[in-house]
């Protein structure tokens, strides 16, 4: 992916090495094992307000993030994130302008170990997430190494896909989609909530594809192998693949983000068509 000469966004907040308030607790999810919490986050794009809404906190040791003393080691990754975020800003500014609307870009917060957001305090184990109340994307850069080693998804474009997916959730929030889904989930059964979550996540995958299409059309950011990297990343984190790897069998009714095939399909739809109208997962007969 061609990114080194790109514009860097001013909307990156570097909170790596910052301490949390003394005695802060990391919120949890009642009834789920720690492994399940980790996997939910690793699926990418989890909206913590959906999971944590009305859930009591799990008492855990307090977390204080101390400076690592080695911030310069991640400067290249920080620069990469800033360039990709700028690329998303350019694409979505233009897309919203064409709809007669104004795009308000999210802030992207880099953190290490744990972070405090408007959605609560989260540890690195939950993976990258978007928090609608504060319009921020949260990312511990160590996730990129997990993406490579645990999921077999390496390369710059695989990492860019992660960022673009989270920004896709911000787009959903600006368009009012997220709030409608949350309202429907509040009235639905667990199975219905999961199905709505899948459609929402697949739409964010499609939006990530739209970004890639438009960014490449305008600035030729894609290089040989990039599309394969993105499709591999989308497929590597499908619910079925994760379930098979962790529990030995697949439970479709428990899907929250979609199967590998579905995630690849919708990312590809956005990538090929390049417009958000193609990303209406909520009215699609086939996911």
N, C-alpha and C positions, 0 to 999 in steps of 0.2 A: 504494500500500500504506500502510495506517495504522500508523505505527510510532513517531512522535515522542513520544508520551506513554507508551510502553511501558516495562516494567521492563528494566533493563540487567543482563546477566549479570555476575557477579563472576569468571567463568572466562576472561576475555580477558587474555592476556599481551602487552603491547606491547613488542616487541623492535626496533622500527624505529630505525635509527641505531646499533645495537649492532655492535661489531666481532667478527669471528670470530678464533679463535686464529691467531697468526702462522704462516704457512706452510701454512695449511689448503688442502686441495685439494677441488674439487668432483668428486664421483663421477660416472662416466659409464656408458654401456651399450656393451659391446663389439660391434663390427660394425654399429652404427647411426650414421648421420650426425647432426650437430648438429641439422639440421632435423627429423629423425625424433624425436629426443629432445624437442625443443620441442613438436612436435605431439602426442606421447603425453601430455605434461603438460596441453596445452591441451584435450584431450578431456574433462578434468575427472574427478575421483574416482580418479585412478590410485593404486594401492597400491604405493608404492615398494619394499616388501619383496618383492613378486612379481617386479618388473623387475630389481632390483639384487642379488637373492639369488645369491651365488656368482659374481658378475660382477667381473672385475678393474677397477681404477680407471683412468680415462683421465687422463693427466697433463696438467693445465691450469695456467695461472698461478694463484698463490694469490690468494685474494679476501679483502680486508679491507673491511668495511662501515663507512664513516665517517658520523658524524651529518650529516644534511642541513641542519640549522639551521632547518628549516621544519616541525617536527612539527605545529604548530597547523593547517596547511593541510588535514590529513586528519582532523581531529577529528570532523567531521560523519559521515564514512564510518566512523570507529571507533565512534561512537555507534550508527550503523545496524547494524553487525556485532554489537555487544553486545546490542541489542534482539532481533535475529533469533535469536541464540544463546539468549537467554532464552526466546523463544517455543518453540524446539525442546526446551529443557529441560522446560518445562511440559507439552508434548504427550507426550514420551517418558516422563516420570515417571508420568503418568497411565496411559499404555499399558502400561508394565511393571507398574504396580501392579495393573492388571486381569488380568495374567497371573500374579500372585502372585510377582513378582520385584521387585528394586530396581534402578532405573536409576542408573548412575553417569555423570554428564555428562562430556564431554571438555573439555579446555582448548583454547582457540583462540589460536594464536600469530600475531600480526601481525609481519611482517618486511619489510625493504627490501633488495633485491638478492640476498641470500643468507642462509641460516639453517642452523644445526646442529641436527639432530634425532637421535632414536634410530635412525632409518633411514639416517643419513648426512648429509652436507652437500649441500644443494640450492640452486641458483640460482633466481631468479625465473622463468626460462624454463620450468621444469617446471610452472608453474601451481600452483593450489591442490592440496593433497594431504592425506591422512590417514595417520598413521603408527601402526599397531597397537601396537608395543612400548611407546610412551610415551602412547598414548591422546590424541594431540593432532592438531588440524587446523591446517595451516599455510597462511597466506594473505598474499600481497603485494597490497596494495590497488590497485596499478597494474594488476592483472589486470582489474579492473572496467572500466577504460578500454579495454583490449584487447578485452574482451567486446563493448563497444559499437562500437568502430571496426573491428575485424578480423572480427567475427562478426555484426555487425548486430543484436545483442541488447541493447537498452537498457531502462532502467526499474528501479525498486526491486525489483520482484518477480523480475525476471531475476537480479538479484544475490542475492536471498534464496534462489532456487532453487540457486545454486551452493553456498551455505553448507549448505542443507538436504541436498543430495546428499552432501557430505562427512560430515555428521553421520550420514547413512544408513549410511555405511561403518562408523562407530563402533558403530551399532546392530548391524550384522552381526557385528562383532568381539565384542560382548557376548553375542550369541546363539550364538556358536561357529561361525557360517557361514564367516567368513573363513578360519579355520584349516583347516576341512574342504576348502575350495576350494584352498588352497595345497598341502595334502597330495595332492589329486587331480592338481593341475597338475604336481607333482613326478614323478608316475608316467606322465603322459600325453605324447602327441606334441605338437609345436608347434601343430598344428591343433586338437587337443583342448584345449590350454591356452587358446588364443584363445576357443574356444567357451564355456569355463567363465568366462573373464573377461567376456565379453559378458553372460552371465546374471547375473553378480554386479553388473555396472554397471547393468543394467536394473532389478535389484531395488533398488539405491540410488536410482534415479530414481523408482521406485514409492514407496519410503519417503519421498522428498521430497514426493510428492503427498499421502501420508497425513498428513504434518505440516501441509501447507497446508489440507487439509480440516478437520482437528481444530482448528487454530488459528483458522480462520475461524468454525467452529461455536461456539467458546468465546468469542472476543473480536472477531469481525467485522473481521478485518484486511484483507480484500480490498476493493479499489475497482474501479470500471469499468476494464476494460482489463488488469487484473493477470493474469488467467488467460491471456490472449493473450500477454502478455510472457513468462510462464513456459513456455508451449508453444513460443514462438518460440525461446527460449534452448535448450530441449531439442533442437529440430530443427536449430538452427544448428550444433551440434557433433556431429552424427552422423558416423560413420566414412565413409560414402559421400560426404557433402558435402565433408568435409575432403580425402579422397583425390582427388575430382574437381577440387577447387580447386588442389591442390598438384602432382598428377602427371598430371592429365588423364584418368584412367581409374579404375575401381573394382575392387578386389580383395577380394571378400567373405571369403575365407579368412583375410585379414589383419585383419579386424575385431577389435577388442578391447573396444569399448564399445557397439556396436550401430549400426544405421542410423538416420538421422533419423526415419523413420517409427516404428521400434521404440522409440526414446527418447521420442518424443511419446506413443506408445500407452501405455507403462508409467507414465509420469508422470501421464497422464490417468486410468489405472485407479486409481492411488492417490488421486488428487484426487477422483474420483467416488465411490469405495467407502469410503475413509477407514479401512481396517483392514489390518493387515499380512498377514492370511491371504490377501488378494487378491493379494499380491506374491510368490507362489511361482513365480518365474521358472524355477527348476531343474526343476520337474515340468511346466512348461507345454509343450504340443505346438506351440503357435504363439507365436513371439516378435514 
